[in-house]
Amino acid sequence: MSQPRLTLILGGARSGKSRAAEDLVTAAPSPWIYIATAQAFDAEMRERIARHRARRGAGWQTVEAPRDLARAVRSAPAQAPVLVDCLTLWLSNLLLADLDAADLEQAMADLDHALGRRIAPTILVSNEVGLGIVPDHPLGRRFRDAAGRLHQHLAARADRVLFMVAGLPLVVKGEK
């Protein structure tokens, strides 16, 4: 069975999203492209990034794209499987760059357009943040709302959507 072209993996913190995404990508031939959106602003984040890199090992090419995710997706070789980890960090980076609503929507539209041009399997990882309380700060609400809109749009576009719970994938759309 061939891999779906676009897979969205959602879940909470430490739910196993990244590991599941890596397993899906490595089911296809290498080289595998890992598009990282995290930025190492402190020692703890540098350690997290180092653990992720060490776990991936050989065969992976890492592209850092904290804000210009669409360009990184467009630049990936057409036949190479791509893993984007993670969309909510990317949204955070955009919001902290103080983009206005139109720029944020344009960035999401640019990503959507870049994903539409992909041929090889593309796996998107994102945190589901809409299951908790309503944030008490306007920036938190803006983030939660933007993530919800992005997730809904990408889930509609995706061939497969998985929701990770305690390391276990629940199939929301498509096949495991």
C-alpha positions in Angstrom: 0.0 0.0 0.0 1.4 3.4 -0.9 1.6 6.2 1.6 -1.0 9.0 1.6 0.3 12.2 0.1 -0.7 14.4 3.1 -1.0 13.2 6.7 -1.8 15.5 9.7 -0.9 14.2 13.1 -2.5 16.0 16.1 -2.2 15.4 19.8 -1.3 16.8 23.1 2.1 17.4 24.6 4.2 14.2 24.8 1.5 12.1 23.1 3.9 10.5 20.7 3.2 12.7 17.6 6.8 13.2 16.5 7.8 9.5 16.9 4.7 8.4 15.0 5.5 10.9 12.2 9.1 9.7 12.0 7.9 6.1 11.7 5.5 7.1 8.8 8.2 9.0 6.9 10.8 6.4 7.2 8.4 3.8 5.7 9.3 5.6 2.4 12.8 5.5 0.9 15.3 8.1 2.1 16.5 10.8 2.0 13.9 12.1 4.4 13.5 15.8 4.9 12.8 17.1 8.4 11.5 20.7 8.4 12.0 22.0 12.0 10.1 25.0 13.2 11.5 25.1 16.7 13.9 27.8 17.9 16.4 27.1 20.7 15.9 30.2 22.9 17.1 28.4 26.1 19.1 25.4 27.3 16.1 23.1 27.8 14.9 23.7 24.2 18.4 23.1 22.9 18.4 19.8 24.7 15.0 18.8 23.2 16.2 19.6 19.7 19.4 17.6 20.3 17.3 14.6 21.5 15.1 14.8 18.4 18.1 15.0 16.1 19.9 12.0 17.8 16.8 9.9 17.6 16.4 10.5 13.8 20.0 9.4 12.9 21.3 8.9 9.4 19.2 9.4 6.3 17.6 12.7 7.5 18.2 16.1 6.1 17.2 18.9 8.5 15.9 22.2 7.3 15.2 24.9 9.9 12.2 27.0 9.0 10.9 28.9 12.1 8.8 31.3 10.0 9.1 30.7 6.3 7.6 27.3 6.3 6.0 27.6 2.8 9.4 28.2 1.2 11.0 25.2 3.0 8.2 23.0 1.8 8.4 24.3 -1.8 12.2 23.8 -1.7 12.1 20.2 -0.6 12.9 17.7 -3.4 9.6 16.6 -5.1 10.2 12.9 -4.5 11.6 13.2 -0.9 9.3 12.4 2.0 8.9 15.5 4.2 8.1 15.8 7.9 7.1 19.2 9.3 7.4 19.4 13.1 5.6 21.3 14.3 2.8 23.6 13.0 1.9 25.1 16.4 5.5 26.2 17.0 5.5 27.8 13.6 2.3 29.6 14.4 3.8 30.8 17.7 6.8 32.1 15.9 4.6 34.0 13.5 2.5 35.5 16.3 5.5 36.5 18.3 6.9 38.2 15.2 3.7 40.4 15.7 2.2 39.6 12.3 -1.2 41.2 11.7 -4.2 39.0 10.9 -3.8 39.4 7.2 -0.2 38.4 7.2 -1.0 35.4 9.4 -3.7 34.3 7.0 -1.3 34.8 4.0 1.3 32.7 5.7 -1.2 29.9 6.1 -2.4 30.3 2.5 1.2 30.1 1.3 1.8 26.9 3.3 -1.4 25.5 1.8 -0.3 26.3 -1.7 3.1 24.7 -1.1 1.6 21.6 0.3 -0.7 21.3 -2.8 2.4 21.1 -5.0 4.0 18.2 -3.1 4.1 14.8 -4.7 5.9 12.6 -2.1 4.4 11.9 1.3 4.2 14.9 3.6 3.6 14.4 7.3 2.5 17.4 9.4 2.8 17.4 13.2 0.8 19.8 15.4 -0.4 20.2 19.0 -4.1 20.1 19.5 -4.7 23.1 21.8 -8.4 23.4 21.5 -9.3 20.8 24.2 -8.5 23.0 27.2 -9.9 26.1 28.8 -10.2 29.4 27.0 -7.0 31.3 27.4 -7.3 34.4 29.6 -4.9 36.4 27.4 -5.7 37.9 24.0 -2.5 36.4 22.4 -3.4 33.0 23.8 -6.9 33.2 22.3 -5.5 34.4 19.0 -3.1 31.5 18.9 -5.7 28.9 19.9 -8.1 30.2 17.2 -5.4 30.3 14.5 -4.4 26.8 15.3 -8.0 25.6 15.2 -8.5 27.2 11.8 -5.3 25.8 10.4 -6.0 22.3 11.7 -9.6 22.3 10.3 -8.3 23.4 6.9 -5.4 20.9 6.8 -7.6 18.1 8.1 -10.0 18.7 5.2 -7.1 18.7 2.7 -5.3 15.7 4.3 -5.7 12.1 3.0 -5.1 10.9 6.6 -5.5 12.4 10.0 -4.2 10.8 13.2 -4.9 11.8 16.7 -2.2 10.6 19.2 -3.1 9.6 22.7 -0.6 8.1 25.1 1.6 7.0 22.1 -1.4 5.4 20.3 -2.7 6.6 17.0 -6.4 7.1 16.6 -7.4 7.2 13.0 -9.7 10.2 12.4 -9.6 10.2 8.6 -8.2 7.7 6.1 -6.3 4.5 7.1 -3.5 3.9 9.6 
